[in-house]
C-alpha cells in the first residue's frame, strides 16, 4: 500500500528523477511537474498529500504557485526547495503556509524525514476532523418530547451568550452532553472544551488539577503542570458534579469567576484566563447551602443560566428513538447487522423506570447489540432487573389507538407534575406554562383528580 501521493515540482529533470526514485523506493506514489502552471493543473485533477515545490521556476515561480494552491483550496502539505534561498524567502514561504523550507543541494535523508513529518501532520489533521465530526454526531439531543424540545430551546438561547450555566439533573440524564452542545453552538466552538469531574478527584489534588502547580510545590510535584483553567483558556471549562467540591476549592473557584485570575499551587505570579464556565450537579444545591456545604455566593455566580435536564422516566415517549439511535451506533461500531426492537420489547422498555436514565439505556443497547444474535430484539432478550416499580399508565403509552395513547400520556404527565408540587394547582400550572383554569379543564378531560397529586411519584 502506498504511504502517500507526492507531486515533485522542479524544472530540472535530473532532480525530479532522483527524488522520484528515492521516494518510490520508500513506498510513496509520485508524479512530476516541470512548472507551476503544470503543478496547479495536476492538483486540480487529483489529490496529493505532499508537494515538493522549487522556488525558482520558469513562468510562475514557486511562491506564486504556493499562493495559487491556497486559492484553489488545496490542503496538501508543501515543502519548498531552493538552491538560492534567503531568509526572507523562507519566511515568506512559511507565512504563505509552507510546511518547511529545504535548501539545495538536497540531503535525501532530510527530504525523507521532512516528507514523513509532513504526512504525519496531515494524517493528524484528518483524524482531528473526523473526530470533530464524530463528536458533533454524538453531541445530539435525541427525542421529540415536549421536555426535550424545551431543553433544545434553552440551549439555543444560552449558547451564543457568555453567561455561566448551571445544569441540574440526575445521574445519567446527559448533563455533559448539554454542556458540549452549549459549547459547540457558542462563539468558542473552535477552542477547547475541557471537562473536570469534581467528584472523581481527591480533595487534596483538586486545586492542582484546576489551577496547575509549580515544580516542587508539594511532594510528587516533579515538574510544572498546567491546570484545567489554563488549558481551557479561550474556550469552555465544564465542572461536572460541582456540588462535591470542597469549601476551600469553592472559594478559589469563586475568585477566578470574579476576576478571571488565579495562582497555580506553589506559584506567586497571577495567571489571567478567558474561560466560560459551565457547571453541573445532581445535588439539590440550595439544600447544600442550607447545610453549609456549598457557598451561596458561588451558587449565584454559577447559576446565571440554570438548566434542568429531565430524567428519562419523564420523557418515556423518546425511548424508541433513543434505542434506534444507540442500536445503529453500536451495530456500526461492532460491525453487526442492523437490529430492531419488537413491539413487546418497546413496551417493556417503556414500563421500566430507568434509575440510571439515558446512560443505563445506552449501556443496555450496547449489551444487546453484542449478546443478542437475532436481528429482532424481543422483550425476553432484555436483561432488565425484576421487581422495579412501573409508572402508572406507562403500559398504555405504547398500545391501543393513538387518541387513547395521547390521553394516557397527558394524564400521567399532569399527575407527575402535580406530585412534584404536592397537588398545588398554581405551581403546577406555572411549570406546565398554562393557565389554572385550562389545567383544570385538561385534568377533567383526561381523568386526573386533584388528590392524585399527593403520594409518591414512581
FISEMAR-191531 format. One record per residue (C-alpha): x, y, z; residue in three letters. Coordinates in pm, whole numbers, padded with zeros to 5 digits, always signed. Example, Ala and Ser with C-alpha at 12.3 -4.5 7.8 and 13.67 -1.06 7.14 Angstrom:
2
+01230-00450+00780ALA/+01367-00106+00714SER/
This chain:
458
+00000+00000+00000UNK/+00131+00344-00095UNK/+00227+00560+00202UNK/+00115+00883+00033UNK/+00087+01065-00301UNK/+00361+01322-00368UNK/+00395+01577-00651UNK/+00752+01682-00737UNK/+00761+02030-00895UNK/+01102+02130-01037UNK/+01221+02248-01377UNK/+01535+02029-01358UNK/+01460+01682-01490UNK/+01756+01526-01307UNK/+01632+01647-00967UNK/+01278+01524-01039UNK/+01410+01182-01144UNK/+01634+01147-00836UNK/+01359+01249-00595UNK/+01110+01021-00765UNK/+01338+00715-00740UNK/+01416+00772-00371UNK/+01056+00841-00272UNK/+00915+00544-00465UNK/+01177+00318-00305UNK/+01026+00429+00030UNK/+00676+00328-00083UNK/+00538+00667-00192UNK/+00340+00726-00512UNK/+00488+01018-00709UNK/+00412+01240-01004UNK/+00614+01517-01167UNK/+00553+01871-01291UNK/+00809+02097-01462UNK/+00632+02428-01390UNK/+00397+02597-01150UNK/+00121+02603-01410UNK/+00152+02227-01468UNK/+00151+02168-01092UNK/-00173+02364-01048UNK/-00336+02164-01328UNK/-00236+01831-01169UNK/-00365+01943-00827UNK/-00698+02032-00986UNK/-00718+01682-01135UNK/-00633+01475-00827UNK/-00544+01499-00458UNK/-00186+01499-00333UNK/-00064+01461+00024UNK/+00266+01647-00019UNK/+00417+01881-00279UNK/+00793+01929-00319UNK/+00794+02275-00479UNK/+01101+02452-00618UNK/+01115+02827-00558UNK/+01278+02912-00891UNK/+01053+02801-01176UNK/+01003+02936-01531UNK/+00690+03148-01565UNK/+00501+03129-01235UNK/+00760+03093-00958UNK/+00723+02871-00652UNK/+00593+03139-00416UNK/+00322+03247-00660UNK/+00235+02881-00714UNK/+00207+02839-00336UNK/-00035+03133-00319UNK/-00238+02991-00610UNK/-00258+02649-00438UNK/-00419+02812-00137UNK/-00664+02988-00367UNK/-00759+02654-00521UNK/-00837+02515-00178UNK/-00556+02257-00181UNK/-00487+02105+00159UNK/-00161+01933+00058UNK/+00146+01999+00272UNK/+00405+02197+00072UNK/+00783+02162+00113UNK/+00970+02447-00059UNK/+01312+02367-00208UNK/+01566+02616-00341UNK/+01933+02644-00434UNK/+01933+03021-00390UNK/+01720+03064-00082UNK/+01733+03360+00152UNK/+01595+03406+00500UNK/+01335+03646+00359UNK/+01223+03388+00101UNK/+01195+03115+00363UNK/+00997+03338+00600UNK/+00759+03441+00323UNK/+00707+03078+00219UNK/+00623+02975+00576UNK/+00382+03269+00612UNK/+00208+03153+00293UNK/+00150+02814+00451UNK/+00453+02603+00352UNK/+00532+02319+00593UNK/+00911+02358+00564UNK/+01193+02503+00353UNK/+01481+02282+00228UNK/+01796+02418+00064UNK/+01982+02264-00230UNK/+02196+02062-00266UNK/+01934+01835-00117UNK/+02010+01600+00168UNK/+01798+01299+00080UNK/+01783+01190+00443UNK/+01641+01528+00536UNK/+01395+01513+00247UNK/+01263+01174+00364UNK/+01234+01285+00728UNK/+01057+01610+00632UNK/+00816+01430+00398UNK/+00735+01180+00675UNK/+00673+01464+00922UNK/+00451+01648+00675UNK/+00244+01331+00623UNK/+00213+01280+00999UNK/+00080+01635+01034UNK/-00168+01581+00750UNK/-00292+01248+00892UNK/-00329+01404+01237UNK/-00536+01691+01095UNK/-00754+01444+00906UNK/-00809+01239+01222UNK/-00895+01555+01414UNK/-01152+01649+01150UNK/-01305+01301+01166UNK/-01301+01313+01546UNK/-01477+01650+01549UNK/-01737+01518+01304UNK/-01791+01218+01531UNK/-01820+01443+01836UNK/-02078+01659+01658UNK/-02276+01350+01555UNK/-02265+01217+01910UNK/-02350+01558+02057UNK/-02714+01540+01955UNK/-03023+01550+02172UNK/-03234+01255+02067UNK/-03606+01288+02122UNK/-03923+01468+02022UNK/-04088+01504+02360UNK/-04204+01839+02492UNK/-03936+01823+02762UNK/-03655+01773+02510UNK/-03783+02044+02278UNK/-03790+02285+02573UNK/-03433+02182+02657UNK/-03323+02247+02298UNK/-03471+02595+02316UNK/-03285+02667+02641UNK/-02957+02553+02483UNK/-03016+02771+02178UNK/-03079+03074+02397UNK/-02785+03011+02631UNK/-02516+02907+02381UNK/-02444+03239+02200UNK/-02404+03429+02526UNK/-02109+03441+02764UNK/-02330+03370+03067UNK/-02229+03091+03303UNK/-02461+02791+03305UNK/-02551+02557+03591UNK/-02704+02228+03472UNK/-02921+02027+03712UNK/-03017+01666+03660UNK/-02998+01312+03790UNK/-02702+01089+03711UNK/-02709+00964+03354UNK/-02951+01222+03213UNK/-02692+01378+02978UNK/-02568+01686+03161UNK/-02227+01669+02991UNK/-02398+01637+02652UNK/-02591+01958+02723UNK/-02267+02132+02822UNK/-02097+02019+02498UNK/-02392+02137+02290UNK/-02376+02479+02453UNK/-02004+02494+02371UNK/-02047+02370+02012UNK/-02310+02637+01943UNK/-02114+02920+02106UNK/-01855+03163+01973UNK/-01595+02946+02149UNK/-01672+02632+01947UNK/-01328+02631+01780UNK/-01148+02649+02115UNK/-01102+02383+02382UNK/-01380+02213+02576UNK/-01218+02089+02898UNK/-01412+01877+03145UNK/-01338+01808+03511UNK/-01525+01554+03723UNK/-01502+01717+04065UNK/-01634+01404+04237UNK/-01361+01180+04091UNK/-01059+01385+04202UNK/-00931+01357+04561UNK/-00979+01676+04765UNK/-00603+01719+04810UNK/-00546+01715+04432UNK/-00842+01917+04302UNK/-00668+02256+04330UNK/-00366+02128+04138UNK/-00599+01982+03876UNK/-00789+02308+03832UNK/-00511+02566+03869UNK/-00194+02369+03797UNK/+00118+02365+04012UNK/+00482+02465+04010UNK/+00765+02216+04035UNK/+00846+02135+04397UNK/+00527+02289+04536UNK/+00437+01961+04710UNK/+00564+01606+04736UNK/+00540+01445+04395UNK/+00534+01773+04202UNK/+00842+01688+03993UNK/+00758+01929+03711UNK/+00534+02223+03626UNK/+00176+02131+03538UNK/-00090+02334+03360UNK/-00430+02332+03525UNK/-00768+02290+03359UNK/-00846+02662+03375UNK/-00536+02741+03171UNK/-00598+02453+02928UNK/-00949+02592+02870UNK/-00826+02949+02812UNK/-01036+03097+02530UNK/-01277+02804+02548UNK/-01513+02634+02791UNK/-01446+02464+03124UNK/-01707+02209+03235UNK/-01714+02147+03611UNK/-01911+01824+03648UNK/-02053+01734+03991UNK/-01956+02076+04121UNK/-02153+02007+04441UNK/-01876+01767+04551UNK/-01612+02041+04557UNK/-01463+02131+04896UNK/-01539+02470+05051UNK/-01173+02574+05020UNK/-01169+02497+04648UNK/-01506+02668+04606UNK/-01354+02989+04742UNK/-01072+02978+04487UNK/-01308+02899+04200UNK/-01523+03193+04307UNK/-01222+03424+04277UNK/-01148+03302+03925UNK/-01509+03360+03823UNK/-01498+03711+03965UNK/-01156+03817+03836UNK/-01056+03562+03567UNK/-00724+03540+03753UNK/-00568+03259+03959UNK/-00235+03147+04100UNK/-00102+02793+04045UNK/-00031+02585+04354UNK/+00312+02692+04476UNK/+00316+02993+04244UNK/+00310+03364+04320UNK/+00255+03515+03975UNK/-00113+03563+03883UNK/-00233+03398+03561UNK/-00510+03563+03358UNK/-00756+03349+03164UNK/-01065+03395+02950UNK/-01284+03095+03029UNK/-01656+03033+03013UNK/-01755+02803+03299UNK/-02042+02555+03271UNK/-02114+02353+03585UNK/-02339+02057+03656UNK/-02470+01879+03962UNK/-02705+01601+04066UNK/-02744+01757+04410UNK/-03001+01998+04549UNK/-02759+02290+04588UNK/-03000+02517+04782UNK/-03027+02233+05037UNK/-02646+02203+05040UNK/-02624+02578+05102UNK/-02861+02542+05397UNK/-02638+02264+05535UNK/-02328+02483+05492UNK/-02155+02254+05241UNK/-02190+02483+04939UNK/-02123+02855+04913UNK/-02426+03066+04834UNK/-02219+03330+04653UNK/-02065+03063+04427UNK/-02409+02922+04356UNK/-02534+03254+04227UNK/-02215+03307+04026UNK/-02259+02971+03856UNK/-02637+02976+03811UNK/-02663+03279+03583UNK/-02848+03047+03345UNK/-02995+02743+03525UNK/-03093+02448+03303UNK/-03274+02133+03418UNK/-03223+01807+03227UNK/-03532+01585+03267UNK/-03495+01221+03376UNK/-03579+00956+03120UNK/-03894+00846+03306UNK/-04040+01193+03239UNK/-03991+01157+02863UNK/-04069+00792+02807UNK/-04203+00865+02458UNK/-03840+00930+02349UNK/-03728+00576+02438UNK/-03791+00421+02090UNK/-03591+00699+01921UNK/-03306+00667+02170UNK/-03298+00289+02128UNK/-03289+00317+01749UNK/-03005+00570+01772UNK/-02796+00357+02008UNK/-02860+00033+01819UNK/-02750+00194+01493UNK/-02442+00339+01664UNK/-02330+00013+01825UNK/-02414-00209+01527UNK/-02191+00013+01315UNK/-01920+00019+01583UNK/-01912-00359+01628UNK/-01974-00449+01263UNK/-02311-00613+01339UNK/-02615-00631+01108UNK/-02885-00373+01192UNK/-03114-00463+01482UNK/-03471-00357+01561UNK/-03683-00377+01874UNK/-04004-00581+01876UNK/-04330-00430+01998UNK/-04314-00618+02329UNK/-03952-00504+02380UNK/-04054-00140+02333UNK/-04340-00184+02578UNK/-04107-00342+02837UNK/-03861-00056+02799UNK/-04141+00199+02835UNK/-04258+00040+03161UNK/-03913+00035+03320UNK/-03840+00341+03543UNK/-03474+00389+03433UNK/-03296+00484+03757UNK/-02975+00517+03552UNK/-03151+00728+03288UNK/-03009+00759+02934UNK/-02671+00618+03039UNK/-02840+00299+03158UNK/-03039+00274+02834UNK/-02725+00326+02625UNK/-02542+00052+02815UNK/-02837-00182+02770UNK/-02844-00124+02393UNK/-02470-00191+02371UNK/-02519-00516+02563UNK/-02798-00644+02337UNK/-02601-00544+02027UNK/-02318-00770+02141UNK/-02510-01054+02305UNK/-02834-01092+02100UNK/-02766-01279+01776UNK/-03107-01230+01613UNK/-03193-00920+01413UNK/-03508-00856+01619UNK/-03460-00786+01989UNK/-03753-00920+02193UNK/-03861-00840+02549UNK/-03717-01175+02664UNK/-03375-01062+02533UNK/-03368-00753+02755UNK/-03177-00805+03083UNK/-03399-00566+03278UNK/-03391-00605+03658UNK/-03704-00760+03802UNK/-03914-00603+04074UNK/-03881-00240+03963UNK/-04188-00019+04014UNK/-04376+00051+03691UNK/-04505+00406+03635UNK/-04884+00411+03635UNK/-05025+00441+03287UNK/-04691+00367+03117UNK/-04825+00045+02961UNK/-05092+00246+02783UNK/-04848+00483+02618UNK/-04743+00223+02364UNK/-05062+00029+02295UNK/-05412+00100+02169UNK/-05544+00377+01946UNK/-05343+00696+01913UNK/-05612+00905+02088UNK/-05607+00678+02394UNK/-05226+00673+02399UNK/-05217+01053+02384UNK/-05467+01083+02668UNK/-05278+00826+02877UNK/-04954+01015+02833UNK/-05115+01351+02915UNK/-05284+01201+03222UNK/-04953+01064+03354UNK/-04767+01386+03261UNK/-05011+01605+03458UNK/-05025+01361+03750UNK/-04647+01363+03791UNK/-04633+01743+03774UNK/-04898+01757+04049UNK/-04695+01515+04261UNK/-04384+01731+04225UNK/-04578+02030+04357UNK/-04773+01847+04630UNK/-05104+01895+04450UNK/-05063+02274+04426UNK/-05256+02374+04113UNK/-05097+02719+04075UNK/-04741+02592+04085UNK/-04825+02300+03856UNK/-04987+02534+03603UNK/-04684+02763+03619UNK/-04447+02471+03544UNK/-04667+02350+03257UNK/-04693+02710+03130UNK/-05072+02707+03111UNK/-05344+02898+03297UNK/-05502+02741+03608UNK/-05847+02718+03454UNK/-05702+02548+03145UNK/-05519+02299+03370UNK/-05847+02219+03550UNK/-06014+02156+03211UNK/-05734+01924+03097UNK/-05743+01736+03428UNK/-06116+01678+03391UNK/-06077+01579+03026UNK/-05815+01308+03089UNK/-05946+01194+03430UNK/-05694+01338+03677UNK/-05820+01425+04025UNK/-05659+01693+04242UNK/-05586+01432+04510UNK/-05374+01243+04253UNK/-05105+01496+04331UNK/-05048+01353+04679UNK/-04833+01048+04728UNK/-04520+00906+04573UNK/-04425+00974+04216UNK/-04291+00645+04090UNK/
